[in-house]
Amino acid sequence: MKFEDMINTITLGDSYELIKDIPDKSIDLIYTDIPYLITHGGKGSSPLARKIDKVHNVYLKDITNGINYKILEEFVRITKKLNCFIWCSKEQIFEILKFFKEKGYLYEILTWNKTNPTPATNNVWLPDIEYCLYFRESGIKLNEGYELKSKWYESPINKKDKDKYKHPTIKPLELVKRHILHTTKKDDLILDCFSRKWNNLCGS
Ligand SMILES: C[S@@+](CC[C@H](N)C(=O)[O-])C[C@H]1O[C@@H](n2cnc3c(N)ncnc32)[C@H](O)[C@@H]1O
């Protein structure tokens, strides 16, 4: 597919394939919520994993079947200078951090702290934090603004949107806005390569 045809639109397809059509050094920021890796069943599985097992929801399974980390090499290739936010599950933090740290990029671990998490029992902690990893190459300029610079954000889960879009960890729009305003300039090109798979777009 021609790169020009992907700009300012939603392109339906397999991101692992489509990303190959994006030229080197053509994207200013990657902002994405990657498929989580959630282990199912057995002792120690998270409340979310248990819920997914229970409801057998195809979409939920799709967003929790993990990621092929080879795509991170593509993130490095397609960005003008690495500038990248990756929302991920706790289980994925180590591998992603290792990948980018070994390449010498600057990083931050950002959090969204939820004030109304689902109550937890069964010897587990409350599921009240979502993690977003941020990586940048030296030379990426951060914009000024006190609120933009905070590494954590606190808000309740937006239950209405969560139900509407059937996404278990739908992110607060205000937080996404702050992240983007902190790390981009006007007319920058931003890529989200894990927005929602083509077969899940209809009806959402
Ligand atoms: C954690 S979710 C992010 C959801 C999204 N931010 C939203 O608001 O719905 C990860 C998404 O990646 C999509 N996905 C998984 N594998 C994909 C692939 N190979 N190509 C394109 N999308 C994919 C899943 O369908 C899922 O919607």
The ligand as an SDF file (V2000), in Angstrom:
LIG
                    3D

 27 29  0  0  0  0  0  0  0  0999 V2000
   -4.8150   -3.1920   23.4620 C   0  0  0  0  0  0  0  0  0  0  0  0
   -5.7740   -3.0580   22.0360 S   0  0  0  0  0  0  0  0  0  0  0  0
   -5.8170   -1.3830   21.6540 C   0  0  0  0  0  0  0  0  0  0  0  0
   -7.1920   -0.9720   21.3090 C   0  0  0  0  0  0  0  0  0  0  0  0
   -7.4340    0.4310   20.8170 C   0  0  0  0  0  0  0  0  0  0  0  0
   -6.5590    1.4070   21.3730 N   0  0  0  0  0  0  0  0  0  0  0  0
   -8.8960    0.7790   20.9890 C   0  0  0  0  0  0  0  0  0  0  0  0
   -9.1830    1.8720   21.4540 O   0  0  0  0  0  0  0  0  0  0  0  0
   -9.7480   -0.0570   20.6840 O   0  0  0  0  0  0  0  0  0  0  0  0
   -4.7480   -3.7260   20.7720 C   0  0  0  0  0  0  0  0  0  0  0  0
   -5.4030   -3.7390   19.4130 C   0  0  0  0  0  0  0  0  0  0  0  0
   -4.4920   -4.2370   18.4550 O   0  0  0  0  0  0  0  0  0  0  0  0
   -5.2550   -4.9580   17.4720 C   0  0  0  0  0  0  0  0  0  0  0  0
   -4.3590   -5.8740   16.7670 N   0  0  0  0  0  0  0  0  0  0  0  0
   -3.8070   -7.0250   17.2240 C   0  0  0  0  0  0  0  0  0  0  0  0
   -3.0360   -7.5830   16.2710 N   0  0  0  0  0  0  0  0  0  0  0  0
   -3.1070   -6.7550   15.1890 C   0  0  0  0  0  0  0  0  0  0  0  0
   -2.5200   -6.7760   13.9010 C   0  0  0  0  0  0  0  0  0  0  0  0
   -1.7200   -7.7680   13.5330 N   0  0  0  0  0  0  0  0  0  0  0  0
   -2.7950   -5.7620   13.0520 N   0  0  0  0  0  0  0  0  0  0  0  0
   -3.6160   -4.7470   13.4280 C   0  0  0  0  0  0  0  0  0  0  0  0
   -4.1870   -4.6650   14.6400 N   0  0  0  0  0  0  0  0  0  0  0  0
   -3.9380   -5.6580   15.5150 C   0  0  0  0  0  0  0  0  0  0  0  0
   -6.3310   -5.6650   18.2850 C   0  0  0  0  0  0  0  0  0  0  0  0
   -7.4390   -5.9900   17.5030 O   0  0  0  0  0  0  0  0  0  0  0  0
   -6.6600   -4.5800   19.3090 C   0  0  0  0  0  0  0  0  0  0  0  0
   -7.7150   -3.7970   18.8640 O   0  0  0  0  0  0  0  0  0  0  0  0
  1  2  1  0
  2  3  1  0
  2 10  1  0
  3  4  1  0
  4  5  1  0
  5  6  1  0
  5  7  1  0
  7  8  2  0
  7  9  1  0
 10 11  1  0
 11 12  1  0
 11 26  1  0
 12 13  1  0
 13 14  1  0
 13 24  1  0
 14 15  1  0
 14 23  1  0
 15 16  2  0
 16 17  1  0
 17 18  1  0
 17 23  2  0
 18 19  1  0
 18 20  2  0
 20 21  1  0
 21 22  2  0
 22 23  1  0
 24 25  1  0
 24 26  1  0
 26 27  1  0
M  CHG  2   2   1   9  -1
M  END
$$$$
